[in-house]
């Protein structure tokens, strides 16, 4: 096993964070903060999509965070595989319980009772949260790596998808205050894309179990990121 692979196997997953957040010791508060910080915005968006009544949506969210903070979710079973599936199940049950308790009919759109039915709203919100976190990782990598411009290069290409390389290279030159040749930009773009995929894999490894290559690739495809993954791993400026 390479050093890089060894590091990946040592990454704490969300399953271990759930356990750590409810265990005694200094790691508890840190783990709880990581869980809340990672999922607060995504889960808030999802609940408000499913529960159109803002007051009721806020009640569901409050109950979810209460369960998390009081240890009611400490029994999360990592053998179930994907952490997002676990969260989705918990949220669906809370929504159903609230609607039934209030005798509200019908339930929100979609069959919340059947976990085997895809939930496009949840998958979309989760995918956007994953990509946002990967971008944050890339920005952090750039900020902590001398002379690194991966986030800037990838952002320039994303902002100007149809522009010729020569034009984008000039834009980067204006940012860095030094000449940048089209070939240098192209190479930097390839490396930036490779780093983005590396960080995407790291992010996903924290949310699934097991975490071998096949499982990671399956998660990438299930989240609708297969096209991005293939594009960023083929090289070249596409």
C-alpha positions as CSV (number, residue, x, y, z in Angstrom):
1,X,0.0,0.0,0.0
2,X,1.3,3.5,-0.9
3,X,1.7,6.3,1.6
4,X,-1.2,8.1,-0.1
5,X,-3.5,5.0,0.2
6,X,-2.4,4.5,3.8
7,X,-3.5,8.1,4.6
8,X,-6.9,7.5,2.9
9,X,-7.6,4.4,5.0
10,X,-6.9,6.5,8.2
11,X,-9.5,9.1,7.3
12,X,-12.2,9.3,10.0
13,X,-15.6,8.7,8.4
14,X,-19.0,10.1,9.3
15,X,-19.8,6.8,11.0
16,X,-16.8,7.2,13.3
17,X,-17.7,10.9,13.9
18,X,-21.2,9.9,15.0
19,X,-19.6,7.5,17.5
20,X,-17.0,10.0,18.6
21,X,-19.5,12.8,19.1
22,X,-21.3,10.7,21.7
23,X,-18.3,9.3,23.5
24,X,-16.5,10.8,26.5
25,X,-13.4,12.8,25.9
26,X,-12.1,15.9,24.1
27,X,-12.8,14.4,20.7
28,X,-16.6,14.5,21.3
29,X,-17.1,18.2,20.9
30,X,-14.9,18.4,17.9
31,X,-16.7,15.5,16.2
32,X,-20.1,17.0,16.9
33,X,-19.0,20.3,15.5
34,X,-17.8,18.6,12.3
35,X,-21.1,16.8,11.8
36,X,-23.2,19.9,12.3
37,X,-20.9,22.1,10.2
38,X,-20.8,19.6,7.4
39,X,-24.5,18.9,7.0
40,X,-26.5,21.8,8.5
41,X,-27.0,23.8,5.2
42,X,-27.7,20.7,3.0
43,X,-30.2,19.2,5.4
44,X,-31.9,22.6,5.9
45,X,-32.3,23.0,2.2
46,X,-33.6,19.4,1.8
47,X,-36.2,19.7,4.6
48,X,-37.6,22.9,3.2
49,X,-37.9,21.3,-0.2
50,X,-39.9,18.4,1.1
51,X,-41.9,20.2,3.7
52,X,-43.3,23.3,2.2
53,X,-44.6,24.6,5.5
54,X,-41.7,26.6,6.8
55,X,-42.8,26.3,10.5
56,X,-43.2,22.6,10.2
57,X,-39.9,22.3,8.4
58,X,-38.1,24.1,11.2
59,X,-39.7,21.7,13.7
60,X,-38.4,18.7,11.8
61,X,-34.9,20.2,11.6
62,X,-35.0,21.1,15.3
63,X,-35.9,17.5,16.2
64,X,-33.2,16.1,14.0
65,X,-30.5,18.2,15.6
66,X,-31.9,17.5,19.0
67,X,-31.6,13.8,18.3
68,X,-28.0,14.2,17.1
69,X,-26.9,16.4,20.0
70,X,-28.6,14.2,22.7
71,X,-27.1,11.0,21.4
72,X,-30.2,9.5,19.8
73,X,-28.3,8.9,16.6
74,X,-25.3,7.3,18.3
75,X,-26.3,3.8,17.1
76,X,-25.7,4.6,13.5
77,X,-24.8,1.3,11.8
78,X,-21.9,1.7,9.5
79,X,-22.6,-1.8,8.0
80,X,-25.5,-0.2,6.2
81,X,-23.0,1.4,3.8
82,X,-23.7,5.0,2.9
83,X,-24.0,7.7,5.5
84,X,-26.3,9.7,3.2
85,X,-28.7,6.8,3.0
86,X,-28.8,6.7,6.8
87,X,-29.4,10.4,7.1
88,X,-32.1,10.2,4.4
89,X,-33.9,7.5,6.3
90,X,-33.8,9.4,9.6
91,X,-35.2,12.5,7.9
92,X,-37.9,10.7,6.1
93,X,-39.1,9.1,9.4
94,X,-39.1,12.4,11.1
95,X,-41.2,14.0,8.3
96,X,-43.7,11.1,8.3
97,X,-44.0,11.2,12.1
98,X,-44.6,15.0,12.1
99,X,-47.3,14.7,9.4
100,X,-49.0,11.8,11.1
101,X,-48.9,13.5,14.5
102,X,-50.5,16.6,13.1
103,X,-52.9,14.5,11.0
104,X,-51.7,16.3,7.9
105,X,-52.6,14.7,4.6
106,X,-51.2,14.0,2.1
107,X,-47.6,13.4,2.9
108,X,-45.1,15.6,0.9
109,X,-44.5,14.6,-2.8
110,X,-42.7,11.3,-3.2
111,X,-43.0,8.0,-1.4
112,X,-41.1,8.6,1.8
113,X,-42.1,5.2,3.1
114,X,-40.0,3.3,0.6
115,X,-36.3,3.7,1.1
116,X,-35.7,1.9,-2.2
117,X,-37.3,4.7,-4.2
118,X,-34.7,7.3,-5.4
119,X,-35.1,10.7,-3.9
120,X,-34.0,13.2,-6.5
121,X,-34.3,16.2,-4.1
122,X,-32.0,14.5,-1.6
123,X,-29.5,13.3,-4.1
124,X,-29.3,16.8,-5.7
125,X,-28.8,18.6,-2.4
126,X,-26.2,16.0,-1.3
127,X,-24.4,16.3,-4.6
128,X,-24.2,20.0,-4.4
129,X,-23.0,19.8,-0.8
130,X,-20.3,17.3,-1.8
131,X,-19.1,19.5,-4.7
132,X,-19.1,22.6,-2.4
133,X,-16.9,20.8,0.1
134,X,-14.5,19.6,-2.5
135,X,-14.2,23.2,-3.8
136,X,-13.4,24.3,-0.3
137,X,-10.8,21.6,0.0
138,X,-9.2,22.7,-3.2
139,X,-9.2,26.4,-2.1
140,X,-7.6,25.3,1.2
141,X,-5.0,23.3,-0.7
142,X,-4.2,26.3,-2.8
143,X,-4.0,28.6,0.2
144,X,-1.6,26.3,2.0
145,X,0.6,25.3,-0.9
146,X,3.2,27.8,-2.1
147,X,2.7,29.0,-5.7
148,X,-0.3,26.8,-6.2
149,X,-3.1,28.1,-8.4
150,X,-5.3,25.0,-8.9
151,X,-8.5,26.6,-7.5
152,X,-8.0,29.7,-9.5
153,X,-7.2,27.9,-12.7
154,X,-10.2,25.6,-12.4
155,X,-12.5,28.5,-11.5
156,X,-11.3,30.4,-14.6
157,X,-12.1,27.5,-16.9
158,X,-15.5,27.0,-15.2
159,X,-16.4,30.7,-15.6
160,X,-15.3,30.7,-19.2
161,X,-16.0,27.2,-20.6
162,X,-16.0,28.3,-24.2
163,X,-13.1,30.7,-24.2
164,X,-9.9,29.7,-26.0
165,X,-6.9,28.6,-23.8
166,X,-5.0,31.7,-24.9
167,X,-7.6,34.0,-23.5
168,X,-7.9,32.1,-20.2
169,X,-4.1,32.1,-19.9
170,X,-4.1,35.9,-20.2
171,X,-6.7,36.1,-17.5
172,X,-4.6,34.0,-15.2
173,X,-1.5,36.1,-16.0
174,X,-3.5,39.1,-14.8
175,X,-4.2,37.4,-11.6
176,X,-0.7,36.2,-10.8
177,X,1.1,39.2,-12.3
178,X,3.3,37.2,-14.5
179,X,3.2,35.8,-18.0
180,X,1.4,32.5,-18.4
181,X,1.7,30.6,-21.7
182,X,-1.3,28.6,-23.1
183,X,0.7,25.4,-22.6
184,X,1.5,26.2,-19.0
185,X,-2.2,26.9,-18.4
186,X,-3.2,23.7,-20.0
187,X,-0.8,21.7,-17.8
188,X,-2.0,23.5,-14.7
189,X,-5.6,22.8,-15.6
190,X,-4.9,19.1,-16.0
191,X,-3.2,19.0,-12.6
192,X,-6.0,21.0,-11.0
193,X,-8.6,18.6,-12.4
194,X,-6.6,15.6,-11.1
195,X,-6.4,17.2,-7.7
196,X,-10.1,18.0,-7.7
197,X,-10.8,14.3,-8.4
198,X,-8.4,13.2,-5.6
199,X,-10.2,15.5,-3.2
200,X,-13.6,14.3,-4.4
201,X,-12.5,10.7,-3.6
202,X,-11.3,11.8,-0.1
203,X,-14.6,13.5,0.5
204,X,-16.7,10.5,-0.6
205,X,-14.5,8.0,1.4
206,X,-15.8,9.9,4.5
207,X,-19.4,9.0,3.7
208,X,-19.4,5.4,2.6
209,X,-18.4,2.0,3.9
210,X,-16.5,0.1,2.7
211,X,-14.3,2.5,0.9
212,X,-12.5,0.6,-1.8
213,X,-12.2,1.9,-5.4
214,X,-15.3,0.1,-6.7
215,X,-17.5,1.5,-3.9
216,X,-16.2,5.1,-4.5
217,X,-16.8,4.9,-8.2
218,X,-20.3,3.5,-7.6
219,X,-21.0,6.4,-5.3
220,X,-19.7,8.9,-7.9
221,X,-22.0,7.4,-10.5
222,X,-25.0,7.2,-8.1
223,X,-24.6,10.9,-7.3
224,X,-24.6,11.8,-11.0
225,X,-20.9,12.8,-11.0
226,X,-19.8,10.1,-13.4
227,X,-19.5,12.5,-16.3
228,X,-17.4,15.0,-14.3
229,X,-15.2,12.2,-13.0
230,X,-14.6,10.8,-16.5
231,X,-13.9,14.2,-17.9
232,X,-11.5,15.2,-15.2
233,X,-9.6,11.9,-15.4
234,X,-9.1,11.8,-19.1
235,X,-6.8,14.8,-19.3
236,X,-6.7,17.5,-21.9
237,X,-8.8,20.7,-22.1
238,X,-12.3,19.6,-22.7
